[in-house]
Amino acid sequence: PMAAPVRDLLRSLFRRIIRIYFRDIVVSGNIPGRETGARLFAANHVNGLVDPILVLTNAQCAISPIAKSTLWSIPGLRWLLDAAHAVPIVRRKDAPEKNAEENDRIFQKISTHLGSGGNILIFPEGTSHNEPHLVPLRTGAARMLSKAQAESSRAITFQAVGLEFDARSTFRSNVLVLFGPVRS
């Protein structure tokens, strides 16, 4: 895994980049502190790669995002995903031949990560989209939480994160990052 100083440097760099891209970023709610651990963050997904960057740079704790496995094939992005300790997930629409054992391995990795005090970011909609509302949620996040809680002696928590853009595809628009209440 990437050393904490490198990860912190990348977070700082991306924090500066998004402050250039967005005119105003309002961060509100129950913002997780540096000591936050054993938490699954579940966010809406309407703006592609910008969404995880907004969550990862506005929470003070380290968070490992779950990302579709096909992103690792994009030159240069693989290094950033690995630096962020991202967890690749193989979606059925990307690999129709995938079997349940692949999901079991990923769920075990996430359960172990949460149980050891790590944090995970997931987008339960399973895809980025343009709809003006949430698309149907996948059950993976709930199953990951349930598995982690059953296998860990730690209290595993989850927290919803809402991302709202006034004009998401417009340079210098505004965004709200809203961290909801922490739940068991």
Solvent accessible surface area in square Angstrom, and as a share of the most:
residue,aa,sasa,rsa
1,P,165,1.04
2,M,47,0.21
3,A,57,0.44
4,A,66,0.51
5,P,98,0.61
6,V,53,0.31
7,R,27,0.10
8,D,58,0.30
9,L,125,0.62
10,L,26,0.13
11,R,31,0.11
12,S,34,0.22
13,L,91,0.45
14,F,43,0.18
15,R,81,0.29
16,R,161,0.59
17,I,81,0.41
18,I,8,0.04
19,R,109,0.40
20,I,114,0.58
21,Y,69,0.26
22,F,2,0.01
23,R,151,0.55
24,D,70,0.36
25,I,15,0.08
26,V,73,0.42
27,V,40,0.23
28,S,43,0.28
29,G,48,0.46
30,N,75,0.38
31,I,72,0.36
32,P,4,0.02
33,G,22,0.21
34,R,160,0.58
35,E,150,0.67
36,T,19,0.11
37,G,30,0.29
38,A,4,0.03
39,R,30,0.11
40,L,1,0.01
41,F,0,0.00
42,A,21,0.16
43,A,4,0.03
44,N,30,0.15
45,H,26,0.11
46,V,20,0.11
47,N,27,0.14
48,G,29,0.28
49,L,85,0.42
50,V,41,0.24
51,D,0,0.00
52,P,21,0.13
53,I,42,0.21
54,L,0,0.00
55,V,0,0.00
56,L,24,0.12
57,T,4,0.02
58,N,15,0.08
59,A,1,0.00
60,Q,104,0.46
61,C,1,0.01
62,A,48,0.37
63,I,4,0.02
64,S,2,0.01
65,P,7,0.05
66,I,15,0.08
67,A,14,0.11
68,K,73,0.31
69,S,30,0.19
70,T,61,0.36
71,L,22,0.11
72,W,26,0.09
73,S,91,0.58
74,I,81,0.41
75,P,127,0.80
76,G,58,0.55
77,L,26,0.13
78,R,134,0.49
79,W,133,0.47
80,L,56,0.28
81,L,15,0.08
82,D,67,0.35
83,A,1,0.01
84,A,23,0.18
85,H,49,0.22
86,A,10,0.08
87,V,7,0.04
88,P,47,0.30
89,I,31,0.16
90,V,31,0.18
91,R,44,0.16
92,R,138,0.50
93,K,129,0.55
94,D,52,0.27
95,A,17,0.13
96,P,102,0.64
97,E,140,0.63
98,K,20,0.08
99,N,76,0.39
100,A,70,0.54
101,E,111,0.50
102,E,41,0.19
103,N,33,0.17
104,D,86,0.45
105,R,155,0.57
106,I,21,0.11
107,F,19,0.08
108,Q,75,0.33
109,K,113,0.48
110,I,0,0.00
111,S,3,0.02
112,T,84,0.49
113,H,54,0.24
114,L,0,0.00
115,G,21,0.20
116,S,76,0.49
117,G,20,0.19
118,G,16,0.15
119,N,5,0.03
120,I,0,0.00
121,L,0,0.00
122,I,15,0.08
123,F,17,0.07
124,P,18,0.11
125,E,2,0.01
126,G,27,0.26
127,T,41,0.24
128,S,46,0.30
129,H,21,0.09
130,N,122,0.63
131,E,78,0.35
132,P,130,0.82
133,H,114,0.51
134,L,103,0.51
135,V,26,0.15
136,P,119,0.75
137,L,107,0.53
138,R,157,0.57
139,T,86,0.50
140,G,13,0.13
141,A,11,0.08
142,A,65,0.50
143,R,116,0.42
144,M,2,0.01
145,L,32,0.16
146,S,71,0.46
147,K,58,0.24
148,A,0,0.00
149,Q,85,0.38
150,A,90,0.69
151,E,92,0.41
152,S,22,0.14
153,S,125,0.80
154,R,113,0.41
155,A,81,0.62
156,I,6,0.03
157,T,25,0.15
158,F,62,0.26
159,Q,0,0.00
160,A,56,0.44
161,V,4,0.02
162,G,30,0.29
163,L,4,0.02
164,E,111,0.50
165,F,21,0.09
166,D,96,0.50
167,A,41,0.32
168,R,66,0.24
169,S,103,0.66
170,T,72,0.42
171,F,118,0.49
172,R,77,0.28
173,S,6,0.04
174,N,56,0.29
175,V,5,0.03
176,L,60,0.30
177,V,0,0.00
178,L,81,0.40
179,F,2,0.01
180,G,16,0.16
181,P,73,0.46
182,V,53,0.30
183,R,131,0.48
184,S,128,0.83
